[in-house]
Amino acid sequence: MRSCPTNERDRTRWPLGWALLITFCSLTAGATAETLPGAYFRVMEKSVAKVQERLDREPSADLRSLEARPGWLHFPYAILAPAVLYAKKHPQNTRYHDPQVRAQAIRIGDLLARASEDGTFEPRLDSDWDTYMWLEAYRLLESELGVERAARWKREIARNIAALEGKARVRLDYPWYNTPYIGTSSNHYALWAANLYLGGLWFGNRAWEDLGARILHRFVTEEQSEDGYWGEHSRGGPTIGYNHLTLSAVALYGEYSDDPATLPALRRATDFHERFTFLDGTPADAINDRNRYWSVCPWGHFGFSRFPDGRRYAEFLSASLQEEDLPATVGRLAQDALYYHEGPAAPIPQDQERGFWQLHVPAGMRKSGPWQVCLSGIVDTPDVLNQFYLDRQGSVSVFHRTLGLIITGANSKRQPELATFSERVLEETVHMPLSSRLRMTEEGDRLSLAYNTFFADLYVPEPSANEVRLRFVITGKGEPTSEPRLTLQLRLKPGEVLETGSGQKLLVGAEGIDLDAAAVSGLIRHHGWTLRTDSAVRLVWPVYPHNPYADARETSLGSAVAALTIPLALKPQAGLRPREQEITFNLSVP
């Protein structure tokens, strides 16, 4: 078992489709299950069959009509699975040099060439992601295409890569490769660079190759934080879901360059992702500043596979992937299969009975038996005008192996009612900490969060087998302002019953629930867990969080949370008032 970190050096080392993508668990879990990359090949085979079924049913379909069906966005990703199956010689790949998969890949490539020629390929959102898939398929199948087809594909692929050169070059020497400077996300810039680098390498365009290499070299030597992530808003905190995308670009660069800085960067990124992934394979929510929730990600597994524990982590992620209707999923699994580094596996944090991992910024994860507790005190400047960056206002998430996420510290935007702490100051609501500190030890953790008129210490002892205890100690300072409060976000399950200490039993659904302290009576029981508190609380359901892509509130019950709120009882007197209020929550399972 990995030991808990005891010094700064240890902290950096031990931080941590379109397809009928059947529950991947059935392919990879269990003692007799198929190992990677074999499981990738099996999913790719299923994808190829489904794609062929639709192509045969709609022989005159173009790219626009194919993508019009829900779940078929980024259809060009479908080209890589048959291309890899045809070209990748491997004992577990039964479709190697199968003319049927070659024919499908060529048919899709011709369809993409027509779309590029008629001007409908490039204007699509994130078409550069699709260009990579087409470029990779071209490399794998070039000798099978014939002179005329190969020239046509190359011309249109190059046309789409050329569209990236100017906007990549103008940003080359900007201060940081973060959104406030480059005006786009870090992951986009890294993926542009990967297309330029690989296109230059394979098409003999030295200017593209050098430009892509300069950008990607900077990503591995300057832009990555010491904790292993590439922050999209700043290096001061991770954008954990999109980090997989940047990682994929860096990992591709590492496959073809002799840059010695790439492997250490992949090592740091592997450590980071291993540490901050819940037991269902989803990234820890409380530290993400772009998305409240990110599903299990297929991007970048091949980058993890450079290392024994990374290979185990890739297995773990693959086993957690659920049925998807996203073309991009299988396209990225095809990329993983193409570049997977085979070898022995080693344990990851999710395999340990207990352990804790802390970043250099105030955030950490603790694993204890079936529990994971993620704490975040990351302080970052809010991006008021940008709809995509959430306010770093959430501080604690609690996850259980069988019950899933119970308390979420996921962030939101323009929504202080979901912040862990908030207060009214000069007629404005302050809902993000001014300062913070996190201390993690063998016995437990202490997260301290400072606001204008109080600071709070959250003590989380080492969880027992069936209980997590959260103890908030509030210290007042100066004259209190109005409406200071503490809020926990609870993940309720629509269609299930919620029971309170007063004996009420309510079905969780679209109808609003608003329970006062008497109705809650110190206890909430739901979905197999029980939450007890010694304080007067109010529970409101449903609260719909911010959706950054719509720049509006979520609309589905599956995205809603319940807000459990406690007013802070700060006294109207000046000076420091140590331990002015204590609020305790005990979360237990049978």
DOKOL-608082 format. One record per residue: y, z, x of N, C-alpha, C, O, CB in turn. Coordinates in steps of 0.1 Angstrom, whole numbers, plus 5000, padded with zeros to 4 digits. Each point is the difference from the previous one (the first is absolute). Glycine has a CB too. Layout:
N
YZXYZXYZXYZXYZX...
This chain:
590
498850005008501250004992501250005009500150075010498750054971502249805015501350005008500750134998500150054989500049705008500450305014500750124999501449984994500549895001498250205019501950014975501449994995500949995012499750055011499850084969501649805019500949985011500750135004500350094992500149685000499650265021500650125005501249985009500750095004497150014995502549775004501249985008500549864997499449924993499850235026502049814987500649874997499149895004500049904993502250205011497149905007499149905004498949984990499749884997500950165027498850074971499049994990500549944987499349924993499650275018502449844986500549954987500149855000499849944990501550275008499049735013500149855001498649945000499849894996502450135015496850054995498749945001499150024987499349914996500950125029500050084969499150034988500850004987499650074991499050075024502449774983500649994987499049954990498849995004503449975007497850034986498949924996499649925012499149925000501550064976494047934838500949965002500349914991499549994989500150075030501749814988499349964988498550025004499549935009502349904983497650255002498550015002499650104990500850094996499349865029498750044971499450114993499650105011498850005004500449864975501750215025499850095012499350124994500650104997501449825016496650074985499350104994500250135008500449995012497949854979501550275003500250125007499450005014498749995001501450134977500749875032499549985013499150115005499149985009503049904996498050234988499150115003498549964999499250055008502650114984497949764999498649964998499549925012498849985002501550024974500649945032499649925011500050085013499349975010501649834979499950315012500250065013499550155000499850055011502149804993498050214984499750155000498550025000499249914996502950134992497550075018498650044999499349965013500549925008499550054968498950105027499349985012499549865003499949965011499450284987500349694991499449875002501049894997499649885000498250214994503549945005501049904996500249915012499850035012501350134972499449725013500449905010501250055007501050054994498049774992501150165027501150055008501049885001499849894996498750275017502749884993501049905002499649925013499550075009502350074980498549735012500749924990499249944989500549924992501150045026497150084982499149934990500550024986499949904992498250145023502450074981500550034987501149914996500249954989499150285013501649745008501149904998499449874996500549934991500950195026497649834990499449874997499549994986500149904993499350085031499950134971499550004987501149994989499949924991498250225017503049934994501149994991500649865000500449954990500150305013499649705009500649865002499149904992500649914994500450165028497749954979499149904993500350014985500049894993498350145025501950094976500250014986501449934997500149944989498650285010502349805009501349944998499949855000500549934991500650275020498149744999499949865000499349944988500549904994499350125030499250064970499449954988501050004988500049914992497850185017503050014990500950014989501149905001500449944990499250305009500949745013501049895002499549874997500649914994500450225024497749844986499449874998499949984985500149884995498750135027500850094971499849994985501349964993500049924991498350265010502949875004501249974994500549865004500449924992500250325007499249725013500349875005499249894993500649894997500050215025498249934975499249904993500449994986499949894994498250165021502350064979500450004986501449944998500349944989498450275008502149795013501449955000500249905012500850035008500150184980498449685012500149925012501349945003500349965011497449984984503250054995501349945003501150115001501249975001498149834986500350335015501050105001500849995013499449975010499150184976502849895013500850005012500250155003499650094993501549685003499750265015500250135004500850084990499650124998500449805025500950024971500850074989499150054989500250114995501849755011497250054989499250034988498950105004499650094992500849694998499150215022498950105005500650145000499450104997499549725016502450194992500650135002500650054987500450124999500049825024499649984966500650054988499250104993500550084992500649705006497650225005499150104993500150135007500150015012498349814982501750294998500250135006498850035010498849984997502450104982499249985032499050035010499749895010499350025010499750134974501749745015499849885009501249975009500049905006498450014977502550195018501149975009499550005014498950055003502750074982499149815024499649985013498649935001499150045008502250164999498549704984498849925000499749955014498849995003501549954973500650025032499749945013499150095009499349965009502849924990497950254998499150095007498649964999499150035008502650164989498049754992498649964997499449905010498849985001501750064975500449905033499549915009499250065012499249945006502749914988498550285009499550065012498550044999499349995010503050084995497349984983498650054999499049885002499150025008501750154976499349725010499149895003500149955015499049965006501049984970501250065029500249955014499350105010499349955009502949944984497950245004499450095009498550004999499250005009502850144990497549854988498649994998499449885007498950015005501450114973500449775022499549885006500050015016499149965006501749914974500350195025500249995014499550125008499849995012502149874983497950264999499750125007498550025001499350024991502850095001497449875020498650025003499750155002500550065009499349715001499350284981499750145000498750024993499749934990502750145010496750025005498750024993500150044986499149974992500150105029501949994974500150044986500749904992500250024988499850215020500549664998500749894992499049894997499749925008502550135003497249954977499049904996500649874996499249904997499450294995502749795008500749884996500549925012500849914998499850194980499149945034500549945012499649855000498849974998501050255015501249694989499849865000499449944987499449905000500450125024500550054965499649964986501049894996501250034999497750194995500749665003501049894997500750034987501149954997497549895015500850244979500750034987501250095002501049974994496850014995502250125020501250085002501049925008501250024998497450195002500949705009501049925007500749914990501249985001497450025020500749944969500649914991501050084991501149944997496849925002501950264998500950084992501350025008501149994994497050124993501849945025501150025008500949885002501250004999497550175013500649714990500849885001500749964987501149955001497249975017501050104971500649974987501350084998501049954995496749994996502250195013501250094998501149965009501250004997497350194996501149785020501049955010500749884995501349985002497450125016500649804976500749884995500950034989501149954998496949925009501650234984500950044989501350065006501049984994496950064991501950045025501250065006500949905007501250014999497550205005500749695002500849895006500849934989501249975003497150005015501150004971500849944989501150094995501149954997496849934996501950255006501050094996501250005010501150014996497250134991501349865025501150005011500849874999501250005002497350155013500849744983500749875000500949994988501049935001497149975011501550164977500949984988501050124999500750004990497449884998501950215021501050105001499850124992500950084997500649745007497250204991499750124992499350115008499850114994500149744986499850135032499350105008500950105006499950124997498449715008502750135002500950095008500850094991500250125004499849725014500650124971500950084992499350124994500750094995500749715001497350215004499350114993500250135009500249995012498149854978501750275003500250135006499050025011498849994997502350104982499349955033499250035011499049895003498850025004501450224990500349645006499149885003499650005015499049945003502249934979499550205026499650015014498750075002499249975009503250044998497350084984498650075000499049894998498950005006502050224985499349694999499149894997499949905012498949945003501650094972500749955031500049905012499050055010499349925007503150024988497650195008499150055010498549974996499349955009502350244996498049834983498749974995499649865003498949965004501350224979500749735013499849865002499949965015499249925004502150034974499650115030500049985014498750045007499449935008503150104992497050094996498750055005498949914996499149975008501850264991499149724988498949914996500149875008498949945003501250174974501149845025500149885008499450025014499349915005502850034983498250175018499450025014498550004999499449945009502650204997497449924984498650024999499349864997498949985004501450264989500449684999499349884995500649875006499649894995500050234984501349885031500649885005499149895003500249894997501650265012497149894998499049895004499349944988499349905002500550225020500249944966499349964988500949924991499649944990498950265012502849795001501049944991500149855001500449944990500850285011498549725010500349865002501549995005500850094997497549844985502049965024501349985006501150004990501050075002497949805016501050064971501149994990500350134993501150044999498349724998499550304999500250134992500550115010500950074996497349874988501350075028500550095009501549995003500750095001497049925009502749864992501449985002500950044988501150055002498249765013500250164973500750044988500250154999501150054998498049744991499850285012500050155000501050055010500850084997496849934994502249945021500850065012501549974997500850095002497349875014502249924979501449974997500650104990501150055002498549715003499750264984500550094989500050155004500950074996498349764987499850215024500050145005501250025010500750104999496849914998502749905012501150015009501350004993501050075004497749815013501550044972501250004993500350144994501250045000498449714994499450325002500250134994500350115011500750094998497849844983500950055030500350095011501449985006500750095003496849925003502949864994501349975005501150064992501150045005498049755004500650234978501050074991500250145004501050064995498349794987499950215026500150145004500850025013500650105002497349944986502249855020500550025013501550045000500350105007498149735000502450114985501550035001500250154996500850075006499749694989498950284994500350144995499350105008500450125000499849794978498850055030499450105009500850015013500250115005497549844986502849945014500850005012501350074999500450075009498549714997501850214982501350064999499950155000500950075003499849734984498150265010499850144999499450065013499850125001499949864975500149935034499250045011500650125008499250095004500149684998502050244999500650115008500750104992500950075005499349775014499550174968500650104991499650145005498950015006501249824974500750275017499850135006498650064997499350045009503150004988497249954990498650044996499549904991500749934992499850315010498149744997499449914991499750084987498850014996500249855023502050204975499950074988501049944989500949935004498550285008500349814976500849944989501550015001500749904998497350144988502550085017501550015001500649905010501249974999498650274995499449725016500549915010499649854997500949915001499150285016498749794981499649864999500049944986499849884998498850175021501750044971500249954986498749954994500049944989502249995017496750114999498749974994499150125005500450085008499949664991498450264997499250115004499349975014499949885004499750174972500150055031499449995013498749924999499849925009501250304998498249804983498849934999500249854999499249925005499750284984502149765003500349854999500449945014499549905004501350144972500050035031500449955013498849995010499949905007502450204990496850005003498950005008499049884996499549945009500750314994499749734984499149894996500649865002499349915003499850244980502249845016500749875005499649985015499749895004502250144979498350075025499849995014498549965003499849925009502050254995497349894988498649965003499749864997499349935007500150304987501249714995499949864997500649915011499449915004500750154972501049985029500749935011499150005012499849905007502550154984497250075013499250025012498849924999499649925009501350314994498349784986498749934999500249854998499349925006499750294984502149755002500349864999500449945013499649885003501050164973500250035031500449955013498849985010499949915007502350204990496949995003498950015008499049884997499549935009500750324993499549734985499049904996500649864999499249915001499650284987502549805010500649874998500749955013500649895000499650154975499850045035500749975013501550004999500649935007497449934998502650234987501450014999500450135007499950114995500249774983500350105035500350125008501250084995500050125002499149755017501950074975501150074995499650104989500450115000501149705005497650144986499550094989499250125007500250114996499749694987499250165026499150105006500850115007499850114998498549715005502750145004500950105008500850084990500150125002500049725017500450104971500850084990499150104993500450124999501249694998497350154998499150094993499550115010499950124996499449704989500450155027499550105010501150105003499750125001498849715009502850134991501150095003500150104989500250125002501049705011498850134975500150094988498950104999500250124999501049704989497650135014498850094998499950095012499550114998499349714989501650145025500050095011500950124997499750115004499849705012501650164979501050114996499450094989500250125001501749735006497450094984499350094990499150105006499950114996500349704988499150155027499050095006500650095010499450115003498849724993502950135010500650095010501250084996500350105006498949735010501550134974501350074996500050044986500550114997500749765020498350054974500250024986499050104994500450074990500549705008498050255008499050094994500450155004500450025011497849804991501750274988500350145003498850055009499049955000502450084978498950095028499050065008498850054991498950025006502950055011498449944970499050044991499149884995499150024993502350175000499049695011499149894997500449914989499249914996499150225013502849894984500449924989501349925003500750035010498350144975501249725007501249925001500850034987499749954990499249875025502150274986500850034988500849884996500649935008499650314999499849744980500749884994501550034999500849915002497150024986502550195008501450034998500550065013501149975004498650084972499550035031500450055013498750055007499050024994503450054998497749965021498950065007499850144997499150065005501349785013500550224974500050144997498950044989499950124997502549885009496949904989499050034990499249884997500549895000500950294991497349835005499249894998500249934986500450064990498050045025501249774985499849934987498649965000499649895004502850024995496750184997498650015004499249884995499249955007501050294994500149714987499249894995500349875007499149935005500950184973501349865023500449885007499750005015500049905007501850074976498050155023499650015014498849925003499849955011501250284989498049764990498849925002500449855003499349945008499450214977502449805009500449865002500549985014499749915007500850074968500450115029500549995014498950015010500049935010502250174982496950005005498950015009499249885001499549965011500450284983499949684995499249885001500649905009499349935008500050114969502149955023500749905009499850055014499749915009502050044973498450175021499950055014498549985004499849965012502050214984497349864996498649985003499649865003499349975010500150224976501249715007499849865003500649975013499449925008500650024968501250115027500649985013499150055011499849935011502550094979497050095008499150065010498849925002499450005010501550214984498749714996498849915001500249895010499049955006500350114971501949895024500349885008500950025012500149915008499649974971501050235022500850025011499350105010499150064997503049904989498550045026499550105010501050115002500150065011498649765001502150204978501050115000499350145001499450034990502249824997498550225024499350135001500550104991499350114998500349835025501650054971500550104991499450004987500250094992501949895020497249914984499549984987498950104996500050064989500649705013498550265007498850094997500550154998499650064990498949795024502450204994500550144997500750004987499950114993500349935031500549864972500750004987499050004989500250074990501749805020497050054991499050004990499350144999499550044990500149715014500250315008499450145000500950104992499550084992499549875031502350044980500950094992500049974985499950104992501549925029498649864975499949964986498750044994500050054988501549765017497450185002498850044994500050154998499550054989499349775023501650264998500150154998500950034988499650094992500149945032501449904974500950034989499349984987500150094991501949855023497449944984499449974987498850094997499850044989501049725014498450275007498950094998500550144995499450054990499349835028502350174988500550134996500550014986499850094993500749955031500349854972500750004988499449914989500749924994501450145019496649954985499349934989499250104992499350085006500649715008500350214973499350094991498549965000499649905005502450144981497250055009498549995000499549884991498949975000501050275005501049704987499649884992500549875007499949904994500250244985500449885033500549885008501449964998500549915006497250024992503050144993501449964997500950085010499750115004499849854972501749975028500950075009500650124994500350004988500149785023499950324997500750124996501449964994500749935006498150215011501449914971501249964992501350065005501149945000497450024981501550175022501250085003500849945011501250035001497750174990500549735019500849965011500449854999500649955010498150215004501149784975500349864998501349984994500350064990497349895007503349975009501449984994500149874993501249964997499750185022498149784978500149884993499250004987500449934990499949955032498650184978499150004988499450134997499650085009499849694997500650274981499450134996498549995002499450105003502549944981497549845014498649995001499749875007500649904997499050244982499349865029499649885007498550004999499350105005502749895011497449914979498549994999499449995014500749985010499549924967498550115023499249995013500349865006499949904993498350264999502249845020500549885006499049925008499350065009502950054991497749764998499149925009500649945012499349955009499550004971502550075022500749945011499750085013500050135000501849794985497950015026500050065013498850085004500050075011502349944986496649984996498850075004499649965014499550085008499849944968500949855028499549965013500850065011499550025011499849774979502050255007500750085010499550135002499950055012502149834982497550194996499350135002498749995007499650095007501549994972498349805020498649995005500049995015498949985006500449914973501850125028500050005014499450135006499750015011502349854989497950244991499650145004498850054992499949964988502550085019496850054999498850054992500450064987499449984990499550055032502150064979500550074987500649904991500050014988500350215024500449684993500649904992499049914992500249964989501750035028496949994990498949934993499550094988499749944989499749935032500550254981499650094989501150004989499750014989499050145028502549854987501150004991500049874992500350004987501150155028498349744991500049874993498850014990500249944989500849935031497950194983498950024991500450084988499749974989498750015030502350134984500550094990500949934990499850024988500050175028501249734989500949934991499249904992500249984988501750055028497249894990499249904993499250064989499949944989500049935032499550254981499250064990500950054988499450034990499050045028502949944984500850054990500749894992500650034990499850175024499549684991500749894992499349984987498750004999501949895023500250094967499449994987500249854996500549925007500150324987498849734994500149874995501549954998500850084995497049964993502549855018501349955000500149854995498949945000501650215019500649814976500249864996501149945009500749914996498650144981500749995036501149965008499449905011499150045008502250174988499249675005499549915010500250055014499249985009501349834976500650265017500450065013498950095005499950015012502549964982496950104998499150105004498949935008499750045012500750104968498949765015498949935007500649925012499349995010499450004968502449965021500649935011500250095012499749965012501549894973499250275013500250105011498650055004499950035012502350044979496949945001498650045004499449895009499350035009500450114970500649745017499649885009500650015014499349985010500449884969501550185021500750025013499350125008499849995012502449924978497550195003499350125006498749955006499650045011501650124973498049775008498749955005500249915012499150015009500050014967501949905024500249905011500250075013499549965011501449884973499950275016500550075012499350145002500550075009501649804989496950164994499550145001499350025014499349915005500350094970500750125030499450045013498850094997500250124996502149855016496549994991498950084997499750105011500349975011498749844975500350305010499750105010499650134993499950004987501649895030498350214990499750134994501250064993501149965002497250085016501350054972501150074992500150145004499150065006500549794975501550215016500350145003500650074988500649924992499750035032499650184974500650074988501549984999500749985010497450184991502349854986501549994997500350134993499150084996500949675003501350284999500450124993499350034987499750114996502549875016497649914980499450014987498550055001499550054990502049775002497950175020498750055002499950145004499050074999500449705008501750294997500150145004500050094989500449974989500849965031498350194982500050114990501450054999500550034989497250035016503049955006501450055000500749955012499449965010499950244977502149805012500849965011501449984995500249984988497949925024502950094997501349974996500749915010499650015012500650214975500749705009500749905008501449994997500449994988497549885014503050155008501450004998500749905007499749975012500150274985501249694997500949905006501150075008500250124999499249724983501350085026501250055007501150024990500950085003498449815019500750034968501050024989499350114991498850015001502249755000499850314991499450114992499149964989500450004988501650135018496849834997499049964990498650025006499849995012501849844978497550215002498650025004499050004989500349994988500650155030497849854986498950004991499050105004499750025012500749744983499150324995498950095003498849964991500149974989501550225017497249825001498749974993499350135001499850065011500149694994499650304983499250125000499049994989500350004988501650145020496849844996499049974990500349894991500249895005499350354995500549774987500349894991501549984998500449904993497550154995502950035018501549994998500749935011499650005012500350214976501249725009501049955009501450044995500349984988498249835019502350245001501450044997500949925009499950025013499450214979501649695003501049935008501350064998500550024988498249775010502050245012501350065000501049915007499849945010499250294990502249764994501149925005501350064999500550044989498249765006502050225016501450045001500949905006501050035005498250214996500349634998500749895007501449994994500249994988497749895017503150125003501449984996500549875004500049965012500450294990500049674989500549865003501249974991500150044988497549895019503349984998501149964992499649914989499349915002502150115018499050024968499649914988500749875001501149985004498650224982499549705010500549864999500449974985499249964993499449965027502750114977500450004986499949874993499649994989501950195017498849715002500149874993498649925000499849914993502650085014496750065002498749935001499050064991499650125001500949835023499149974966499150054990498650035005499250074994502049804990498550085028498650025005499850135008498850045001501149715000501150315004499850125007500250134992501150014994499649875026498350204979500050124992500850115007500050005012497849934977502750165003500650125006498950105005499050024992503049954993498150085027499050095005500250144994500650085006499249785016499750164966500350124992498750084997500150114994501949774996496850065013498850074997499450075012500249955012499349884971499950295015499650085012498650035001499550035011502750064988497049914990498650055001499149924990500349984989500550255018498149734999498949934992498750085002499850055011501349724991498150244988498750075001499049914994500149954989500950285010497949745009499049904996498650075001499850085009501649735000497850164981498650065000499049895001500249894993500650314994498249825020499049895003499449944987500049884999499550235022500249974969499449954988501049984988499849924992498150185015503249984993500949994989501249915004500849974991498550265002500949735019501149915004501350085002500050125003498849704985502350105010501350065003500450084988500049964988500649845026499750334988500450094990501550035000500649994989497150125012502849935010501550015002500449895009499549985011500450274986501149684999500549895008501450035005500950044993497749794994501650145026501450015006500649875001500949985009498450225003500249704981500649865001501550004997500450074991497349845002503050015014501449994999500449914988499249924995501150125030501049964971500549924990501549965003500450035012498050074971502349845008501449965003500850024988499649974988499649865028502050234986500950034989499350084990500249984988501149815016497950315000499250074991499850155005498950045003499949754990502350285008499950145005499150094992499550105005502749875004497549994978499150094992498650005006499250094995502249864985498349975029498650005007500150055014498950015006500549804979501750235020500150055013499450145001500150084990502049795014497450175007499450135002501150114998499750094993498649825023502850074990501250094997501249924997500249885005498850295010501949884976501249944997501150114997499650114996499249674996502450185009501150094996501349924997500149885005498950305009501949874978501249934997501150055009500350125000499049854976501349945031501150035009501249914998499849885001498550215016502849974980501349924997499749884990500449895003500450175021498549984966499749914989499049895003499949904993502450154998497149965020498949915004498750075002500050125005501749735006497250094987498750065002499549965014499849895003499750104972500250125032499549985014498550024999499550114995502749975016497049834993498650014998499149965013498849984999501649974977500350045035499349985013500450115010501250045000498749714996499250305012500450115009501049955011500149895004497650214992503150005008500949985011499450025013500449935010501450154975497250005016499350035013498650054996499850054989502450005023496949954998498650044997499350045013500449965011499549904968499150215019499150035011498650034995499850064990502150045023497149844995498650024996499250065011500149965012500049854973499250305012499250075010498650014995499850054989502150085020497149814998498650004996499150085010500249975012500249814976498850315007499150085009498650004994499849954989502250195019497149924999498650024995500050074987499249964991500050045032501750104975499950084988500749934988499750044989500350165026501049714987500749944989501349945005500349995011498650184973501949795006501149925003501350064993499950074990498649735012502650175004501350054995501049885001500449965011499250284995500849714982501049894999501350064995500150064989498249775007502850165012501350064997500949894997500249905007499450305007501249814974500949904995501350064997500150104992498049774999503050085015501350064998500849914991500149885001499850235021500849964968501049934991501350075001500250085009497949854975502950045008501350055001500150154998500750075007500149714986498550274997500250144996498750085001500050114995501849824990497250015021498750085002499249925010500249885003499950214974498949985029498949935006498750064995500050114996501549845025497549964980498750044995498949995011500049915008500750014969498550185023498849995009498849994991499750084991501450065027498149754984498849984993498850045010499849935010501249884976498350295010498950055008498749954993499850024988501550185020497849735000498849954995498950055009499749955011501349844980498350325006498950055008498849905000500049914992500750335002498549785016498849915000499250014987499750114996500149935029500049844968499450014987498550055001499449985010502149834983498150264996498650035000499249894993500649894997500050365001498149775000499249894995500549964986499849884997498350215016502450004979500449974986501450034997500450004988497350045006503249985016501450044996500949965011499850015012499450184974502049765009501249985009501150094994500250004988499149765018501450315003501150094996501349945006500149985012498350224987502649794992501349965004501050114997500150044989499449725007501150295015501050124998501449965005500249985012497850194990502949824988501449965004500850135000500050084991499849694998500950255023500950115001501449955002500349925009497950225002502749904980501349954999501050105006500050124997499449744983501550095029501050095006501449934996500249895003498350195016502350004974501349954996501050015011499950085009499649984967501549865023501150005010501349964993500149894994498350065026502650134982501349974993499950014985499150054995501549815025500550104974500150004985499049894995500149885004502350204997496749954990499149904994500849914991501050034994497150135007501349714999500649904991499150004987499150084999501849785021499450044972499350004987498749925001499849915008502350114980496950025004498849924998499149995012499449895002501849994981498750225026499049985011498650024994499850084992501850015025497549834987498650004995499049955009500349925009500750064968497850065020498849955007499149924991499950044988500250165027499449694989499249914992498749965007500149955011502049974977496850095005498849945005499649884991500150024988499150205022500449674996499549894992498550014999499350005009502649854999497650154979498650014998499549874995500649934992499650315002498649725011499449874996499050034989498950045002501349875022500350064964499150024988499349874997500449895003501250294988497249845002499249894997500149974985499550074992498949995026502249824978500149964986498650004994499049945006503149934999497850184983498750004993499250135001499050024994501049745009500550335006499450135003500850114994501249984998497749935023500550214977500650114994500750095010499550025011498849984971502950045015500750105008500050134992500450014988501149825023498150284995500050134994500950105007500249995012497449974982503150124998501050105006499550144999499050034993502849815002498950255011499750145000500150064986499450104997501349925026500149924968500250054987499049954990500050034988502449985017496649915000498949954992500249874994499249944993500450295002501649715008500249864994499149905007499850015012502650054983497149844998499349895005500649874995500149974988497850175013502649785009500749884997499449885006499650015012502550124986497849764995499549885006501149935007501049974994497350014987501449995032501049935008500049854996499049935002500750245017501549784976500149864996501549965001500850065007497249964978502349885007501449955000501050094993501250005003497849774997500550324991500950094994500550115009499250055008499549914971502650075020500650095009499550144999499750054989502349815011497950215011499650145000501250085007500449965011497149994990503050154992501050095006499750144997500250054989501549775009497850255012499550144998500950105008500349985011497349934986502850194996500950105006499150115007498849995000503049974983498850145022499350105008499050074991498950035005503050005010498450004973499150074991498849924997498950054999503050084991498349745008498949914997499149985012498750004998502749894985499150105029499249995012499350135003498850005003502849825006499150284990499550145002499250015014499050065000500949974975500749915035499550025013498849925004499450025011501650204988498549704992498749935003500049864994500449984989498450245012500749685007499749874996498649965005499750015012502849934988496750014990498749965004499849854996500349974988498850275009500449685012499949854997499149945010500050035012502349974978496949905006499249925008499150075011499849955011502049884986497850294999499250085009500750105009499350075007499249744992502850195001500750095008500950104992500349974988499849865030500250284988500850104993501250045009499850035012498250064975503249915008501250045007500650124994500350004988500149765019499750355001500650124995501250035008500249975011497650124983503249974999501250045006500550134995499850034988500849735016500250315004500550134995501549994995500650104998497950015019502049764982501349984996500149924987499149944995501650065029500550024969500349934988500249855002501049965007500050254983498249705005500149865003500149924987499750054989499049985032501949854981500049904989499349885004500149955012502150144980497049854999499249885003500449894991500050014988498150125020502349754998500449894992499249885004499849975012502550124987497149844991499249885002500449904989500250044989497950095022501949744992499949935013501449985006500949984993496949915000502250125020501249955008499649885008499150005007501850244994499949654996499749875007500849995013501249994999498249914978500050095034500749995013500649865002499749914992498850265017502349825001500649875004499049905005499150035008503050104998498049754989499249885005500949925009500949934995497650074985501450005033500949935009500049854998501049935002498750255014499249764979500049854999500749964987500549894999497350115013502250084978500749974987501450065001500949964991497050044996502450095022501350085000500250064987501150004994499949845023498050224978500050074987498950104999499250015009501849784980498950295001499050094998498649934997500049904994501750274998497349905013498649954996499850004985500850084993498350015029500049844973499849994986498650044996499750024988502049805011497350195010498650034997499850155001500550075009498849704999499850284983499750145001499350045013500150115005499749894970499449905030499350025013500950045011499650055010498749804982503050115008501050035010500850124997500850055009499349714996499850304983500850114997499550135006498950015004501649884974500450215023499750135004500550104991500849974991499249965033499550204977500650114993500950085009499650035011498449984973503250025012500950085008499850154996500350044989501349775013498050275008499950154998501150065007500150005012497449994986503450074994501350045006500350154998499650064990501349725005499650285015500450145000501550015005500349965011497350124994503249984987501450035004500050105011499250104999501749844978500050055033500150105010501050104996501049974994498549865024500150304984500850114995500950055012499850115005498449964978502849855021500950045011501150094995500549974989499049815022500850324996501050104996501449965003500249935010498150254993502749854988501449965002500750095010500950084996499149834981499650095036500650085010500049935013499049925003500350294985501649815021500149935012499050055010499450104998503149864998497449975016499250045011498549964998499649944990501950255013497849845008498549974999499350104992500350125001499949785022498850064969499250094992498649975002499349924993502550094989497650055029498649975004499050034989500150094992500549965031498549854976498950024990500450034986499550094994499149985025502449854977500650034987499149974988500150074990502149875020496949974992499049974989498749955007500149935010501850014974497050095010498749955004499349944989499950064989500050125029499649704984499249924990498749965005499949945011502349984979496750125003498749975005499249924991500150024987500050195025499249694993499149924992498650015006499849995012502049854982497250184998498650005004499349894993499850004988500250255017499549655003499349884994498550025004499750015011502449844991497150154988498650035002499149904992500449944990500150305014498349745001498949924993498850104999499950105007501049675002498350204982498850094998499250015012499050085000500949854976
